[in-house]
Amino acid sequence: MEKSYAQMTEQELREEIAKLREKARKAEQLGIVNEFAVYERKAVMATAYLIDPSTIEKGEIYRLDGSPGEFFKVEYLKGRFAWGYRLGGEQFEEALPISLLLPVKAGK
């Protein structure tokens, strides 16, 4: 039986992320876009388990990894997801894995 990400050690998570990124790379090379997207999303979720949720502050604005110029304001956390709004968008609430949030301020 496979372990969930929450049950894995840091080392197991890092190995899983490496495997998922390798599978994503191969899928991309073969032009299998859907498979690539699935592996990438799984790697993002696994990475969220390497981050301490207490480092994400409610009310704070974060840059979005992989989306230059996009920002996200965190309203609240639930598990490994930050709920909030993209700035400059339609202001609808959404949840993003905390691994996609990057500090706006340098030195954090």
N, C-alpha and C positions, 0 to 999 in steps of 0.2 A: 504494500500500500504506500502511495506517495505521501510525503509530508506536505502540509500547507506551508506557505511562506512564513507564517507566524510561528511555526514550529521549528523552522530551520535556524541553525547557528549562523553567525556572520560569514564564516568560511563557506558553508553550504550555499548561502545566498549568493556569494560572489561567484562560486562555481556555476550555479544555475544561471546567473546573469550572463556569464561568458558563453555558456552553451546556447542560450537563447539568442544572443547577438550573432553567434556563428551561424545558427540556423537561419536567422533573418538575412544575413549577408548572402548565404547560398540561395535563398529564395529570391532575393533581389537580382542576383546574377542570372538566375533562370527565368526571370521575368514573371514570377508568381507573386503578383502585387498583394493579393488578399493574405496569403501565407506570411509574407513579409510584414504586413501590418499587424497580424496577430502576434508574431514573435516579438516585434518591437514593443507592443503594448504590454505583453507579459514581462518583458525586461524592465519596463518603466515601473510596473507594479512591484516586482521583486526588489527593485532599487528603493522603493518607498519604505520597505521594511528595514533598510539600513539607516534610515533617518529617524532621529528622535522627534516625535511629534511636538514635544514641548519647545523645540527650536522655532516652530512656526507660530507667529504671533497674530492673534485676532486683531482685526482693524488695520493691519500692516499691508502695504502694497509690495508685490513681488513681480519680478520679470518672469516670463515664461520660457523655459528651456526649449530651444528649437524654434522659437517664434520671436525673432528680433522685433523690437518696437511694441510688443504686446505686454500688457500689464494686467495683474489680477489682484483684486482686493479681497482678503480673507475675512469672511464674516464669522465662521466657526469651523471647528474640526470635528470629524466623526470618523474614528478609526484612522486609517491612513489616507483619508481624503480631506482636502480643504474645500469648503463650500464658500462660494462668494460670486463675484462679478468681474467680468473682463472690463477694463476701463476703455471708454470710447466706443463701446459696443452697444448692443440693444438693452443692456442691463438686465438680462435674465439670469436667474441664479443657476449655477452649475457646480459640479464637483470635479476636482482634478486631483490626481495622485500627488502627494506632497513632494515626490521626487521631481516634479516638473517646476517647482517654485525655486527661483533663485533670488537672493537678496538684491535689492536695488542699491542699497548703500554699500560702498566699498569697505572692505575690512571685516565683513561679516562672514 
